[in-house]
């Protein structure tokens, strides 16, 4: 009888650990923190970008958004963790994009032409804020679109 109870206990424990692992991987979270180097970008508005959002170059994920804070100048400061294998130029353009019409927000980085590379903790200066679809639609509906 004891042997059966130990077996059932181990089976339940393995099941719980498996579910925890699948949950963490499905949510695209990292157990021990993200690996890479930290860079920043400042935007007028981030329009729904959230921590954990992917950072992509040419459609390939190269990092994640770690944190979004507000600066003293009322700009959104986005902290990104970029894979160590990816080197960014100082004149790279950082844009907030949407997957699909109303999909999730993500960061798209367009590489620059400079030979100067961004170091750990530096801020990328060339940014494009998120496009607010609701604002565009309301301007169109109420006839305030400039042609």
N, C-alpha and C positions, 0 to 999 in steps of 0.2 A: 504494500500500500504506500509506504514512504517513497519508494522508487517512482511510482506513478505521479505522485504529487511533485517531486523534484522535476520530473520530465515535463509536466504541464507548466510548472513555474518557469522553466527555461524557455519553453515554447512561447509563452506569453511575453517574456522579456525580449526575446528575439523579435517578436512581432511589433512590440512597442518601439524598439530601436529602429527597425526597418521603416515604420511609419514616420518617425522623427526625421530620419535621413531623407526620405522621399519628400517630406514637407519642406525641408530646408532647401533641397535642390530645386523643387518646383517653384518656390518663391524666389529663386535665384539669389539667395542670401549666402553669405560666407560665414562659416563658423568661427574662424580665427581672424577675421578682418580681411580686407581686400589687399592684394599685393600689387605694388607698383609705386609710382611716384605721384605726388600731389601737385596739381596745378589749379589755378583759379581763373574765372572769367566773370565779368560784371555786366549785367543786363538791366535795361530800363524796366522790363517786365518779363517774367518767366512763363506766364500763362498756363499754369497747371503742371509744370515740370515737377517731378517728385524725386526725393532721394531714392537711389536704387535704379534710376532710369539709365538705359545704356548710353554709352558714348561711342560713336561710330566714325570711321573714316572709310569712304567708298563702300558703305554698306556692311563693313566688317566691324564687329564689336571690338574695341580696344580698351575699354574701361567702363567705369560706372560713376554716376553722380553720388557723392558721399553725403553732402550737406548743402543746404541753401539757407543763407542768412541775409539780413538787411544791413547795409553799410550806413555810415553816418550821413552820406549824401543821398540816402533813400534809393539806393540801387540794390538789386538782388545779386548777391555774391554767391556764385556756384563753385563749390569745391568738388573737383573730379579726381579720381584715382586712375591713372593711365598705366597700362602695362609697360614694364621696364624695356621690353624689346622695341617699343614704338617711341621714336624721337620726334618731337614737335618743333617746328620752326617758330621763331618769335612773331612772325607775321602771319601765322595761320589764322583762318577765320573760323570763329565758333558761332554756330547758329542753333537755334531751337527749332526743331521740326516736328511734324505730326505724322505718324504712320497711318495712312488712310485718311478719310474725310474727318472722322471724329475719333481716331485712334489715340494711342498713348503718345506722350511727348518724349522726345529723346534729343540728345546733343549730336549734331553733325559737325565734324571738324574738316575743313578744307585746308590741306597743307599749303604752306606758303613757299616762296622761292628763296628766302633768306638762308644763309649758311649758319646764322646764329641760332642755337638751339635753346629751348626753354629749360631752365633748371628747376629742381625741386622747389616748390613753394612760390614760384613766380606766377604772375598774372598775365594771361593773354589779353591783349588790348582790342583786337578787332572782333567785335561781336555783332550779331543780328538777333534782336529780340523775337519772341514768338509772335506769329500773326494771329490776331484775334478774329476768328471767323464770325462770331456773333456781332462784333462791331461792323464788319464789312457788310453783313447781311442787313443790319439795321440801317446803315447808310444807303444801301441799294433800295430797300423798301420805302424809306422816307424821302427818296430822291436827292440825297446829298452826295452822290458819287460824282467825282470830277472826271471828265473824260479827257 
